[in-house]
């Protein structure tokens, strides 16, 4: 449960409107295949996490954007399937706004928001806001 004055409806609305912006802010030369160019680095080279994380894929991030990201997620074939933002709950306040999230692959098929109690690299409780570029029925590409 999110302990803040921001309601679930307001949060969902912020995510919805951010998707409109995300499509327009997509990079023209998006890193559609792994590995992406610098400044991105494999998350597994930065913190003690596996090279491939089930449910998210092989993750790359610009270290200067930690802890929030964006984290680029690639499937086993090296194709970009998602962009994940890891938003610490401490950042979720009444003034918090998700507008302007970038989705390097352009089109966002759907969004997942998942609570995480913390892990190496983002130790505090946070939300994974995952902008998927593939349909939900293709998530098996990063399931294991």
N, C-alpha and C positions, 0 to 999 in steps of 0.2 A: 504494500500500500504506500502511495506517495503521501508524505506528510508535508503538505504545503497548502497555501491558500488558493492555488490554481486548481480549478475543478477538472475532472476527467474530460468533460465536454470542451472546455477551453483548450486543454492540451491537444485533444484530437482535432479541434478546429485549426490550431496552429500548425499541426502536421499537415493537414489537408492543404492549407494555403501555401505551405512551404513547398509542396510538390509542384505546384504551378510554377513557382520560382525556380525549382530545381531543374525542370526541363529546359527553361530558358537560359540557365547558367551553366549548362553542360559544356565542357571544353570541346573545342573544335577538333583537336587532336587527342581525344581521350585515350588513356592507356587501356585499350581493350584486351590486350594480351599480357600475360605475366612473363617476366617481371617488368613492372613499370620503371621508367627512368627515374634517376635522382630528381628530387630529394627523397623519393619513396624508398623504404627499406623493409625487408621482411620482418614482421613482428617477432618471429622466432629468433632473429639475430639480435633483437633489442631486449627481450625479456624471456624468462624461462617458460615458454609455451611451445607446444608442438608446431611443426611446420604447417600441418593441415589440421584445422580445428573443425571437428564434425558440427555441421549446422551452419558454419560460416565460411569454410573453405580455407585456402591459403591467403593469409592477410598481409597486406603491405600498408605502411603509414609513413607520412612525413613526420619524423620525430619532433619537429617544431610545433606540430598541431596537437600533441598529447596534452591532456588525456582524451579529449573529445574526438579527435580524428578530423577528417574522414579516414576510415580503414577500407581499403579496396579488397574485395573478396573474389577469389578466382577458383574455378572448379579444377578437377584433376587434369583437364585438357588445357589449362592456362587461359581460359576465357573468363572475362569479367562478368560476374553474375550479380554482385550487390555492392552497395556502399553502406557502411555501418558507421554510425556516430555513437559514441559511448558517453552518455551525458550523466555526470555525477549528480546524484539527487540533491546535493548541496547547492547546485546551480539552478534548480527548479524552484523559482520564487514567483511571486505575483508578476514581476516584471519580465520573467523569462519569455523568450520568443524564439521559435525554431525557424522563423522565416529566413529564406536565403540558403537553405542547405543545398549543397552542390551534389549532383549525381553525374559523375564523369561519363557514364555510358549513355546519358541522355534520357531516354524513356524509362519511367518508373512504372512497373506493372502493378505493384502493391507494396504496402508497408507493414512491417511487423514491429511491435514495441514489446520488449521483453525485459523484465527485471533481472538484474544480476547482483549477487551479494558482494562481488569483488573477485579479482583474480590478479596475477602478476601484470603489472603495467597500469592497471586501473583498480587499485586495492579497495577503494571505498565503494559502497553500494551505488549502483548506477543503472541507467536504462540503455539497452541496445536499441537504437532506432535504425532499423534495417530497411534501406530502399532497394527493393528487389527489381532487377532488370529482366527477370525470367518469370514465367507463370508459376503459381504455387505448386502445380503438379510436376514441375521440373526441379524442385528443391532436392530431390534425391541426388542430384549432381554434386551436392556438397554434404550429403547426409553422413557419409563415412569415408 
